[in-house]
Amino acid sequence: MRLSPRSPETPCLVERLQGWHLPLLDDPAFLPLHPLLQRTLLLTVPRGLASALGRRQSMGALVLVARDNVPSRRPTILGLMVARPLNRRGSSWEVQHLRLALAAAELPGSPSRSQAASSLLREAIQQAPGAVSWIASASSLDHTRLALLRENGFQPQRTERLWRWSIRDAAPLSPLPAPLQLRPLQRRNAPLLWHLEQATCPAPLRQVLDRRIEDLLERSGGHGWLLIDPERNEAVAGARWIADHPGGGHQVELSVHPGWNHLLGPATEQLLRRLAPKGDQLWLLSDTDDGARQQWLAQLGAEEHGDVVLMARSLWRRQDSPAVRGAAQRISAVLEQLQPRLQPRRRSVPTPFVQA
């Protein structure tokens, strides 16, 4: 268990979630996350065994708690953060939840809410050494959260509108435009989805997400549908499951190729209905600049639930100087043995300049 000492820069203790933390997470802000936290703790043992046996598997969520450590009173949880990798390589991570205790501000001597949140963010970045980028979302009306993310190096990437569509009836399916075909997402056609999402995602955000084909399959859990043009062997539209939404229903991602926006209508409605055939709630995000999609969602009967700002931070990590120096010395030693003995020996590889 990693523990961050209390200091002016780190005004609270930050540590990984442990079993004894659960009884302390009784603040109303943390109660909805208890099933997720319990599942994370249960998966810790099998993941550790799989890692010890050398089996490759996806990385689990990183759950950190920030707590006060005043000896004169019961330990108090000030904040909780859940982060998860967005790809198998762990190069891109997402802040999934960042909750602060509602009653923490009332305790004398406790750090402020912004101090606890900043401590959680900094510690999460330190505990994911392979990450080169982070993303986080916040409501456009939550100026406190937006300011906190900016203070910790996050910059806005785009603003999206959140929609909820409640499917109450099983409408008859309209025929698809020829020659399009509706196909379930599978490993053999997953490359088509990857190319589709590459075409619809802005270049800066595409670099931040750093997704590959296997990442799309794993994140969607195999739940997805594609509209494929067999003549060109390309996916022109696709919808896939992302996660179960806390408000009920499912969060899905709908992608439509920029040259096929005319499909917004019965064709894309079929994609969404395939993800919830028995009727359910689907949550979708639409770029605020995409007027055509917003108009289609409104006609579909979807309800607006505010705007969300997607923010990202890129990390630049210097290579450790002792490691660079040691590698250069080993290469020099090998090349030095290959030189003729009659010639004066000289250093073959320059040693990198390292400040003391």
Phi, psi and omega in degrees: 000125179270136183233130178267121180293153179281131181206174176302327179280328179239087189284006179210168179273130180240127182211162178292152181298131175236164182300325183287350177285332188303314178297337180278345181272058183259005177289144180305334180291335185261341187302319180296342183266359183302316177301319178295318181293319179296319179295322178296317179294321180294328182278352182297316182294307180298326177294322178295320178295317179296322178293321179293329179275359177079018179274133180280134177208167179290148180287146180274179180289151175256117182243121180240146174237143175250127183224152174277154182227054178278118185300333187279359181213170181298139178304137185239129176279121182268328183199163182218137179227134175240121178235152179216150177285145179266352177214168183292331183283345180073022180277341180229131181235155180235136171280103184279316178220139173220097185248141177242141182297136181289329184264359185294325183293342182276348183277131179291137178083359180278150176296160178289166180296320180293325177294318179295318180294318179295322178297319178296316180296314182295319181291323178297319179295323179290328184273001174239072188295337180277353183283135175247354178206150178228147174232154179207153180237151178207148176298144180294342179267350181271079184293330179294314179294319179297318179294322179298315180295320178296320179297335180258022170091005180275141179236143181295139178253314177196161178247129183236153178258134180268130181237146174238123179246117178265113182273107185257341183224158178262088182289148177297141183277130179279152177295145181281149175298136178291143002258029187294147179232142178264123183227141175290151179290124179223170181298325184286334177253005178301325176302329178293320177295320180299316178295325178296313181290331174296324181285332184266345184265132177301147186303314180300318180289328178298321178291324180293315183290322175051054183264145173241179186299315182294333178291320178296318180296316183291319182293324182276348181063022181080005181260101180189160180222147182232145166258115188246136171266104185293334181291323179259353182054055178217151175271126181261344176201154180200151176222136180217151177289139178249310182191165171282131183278139179301333180276007182099144182090200187230142173269126184233160177241122180253124181239131177231128181301139182305331180273002183233032180296342179292350178283348178299110186156222181301325182293311179288332176296324177298321178301315182291320180294330178295331179281342179218070187294333184264007180092123182194186175255131177243136179248127182229154175247139179227132178301136183295341178273353181269084183294325182296318181291321180296320178295320179294317180296322178295318178294331179289342181101010179286152181252139178283141178227044174087172180257147181237132178261122176268124183238153184217154176222130175259144183247142175240116183247127177283145176288142183298127184299315178301324179292319178297316181295320180294320179295319180295322179293322179292320178294320179297320181295322179292315181291330180294326179289338181273351181283149175301141185289336182284339180275145176297134181285140177220161182290125185276324182241124181295138177284130180296143179289126180232126178290141180287000000 
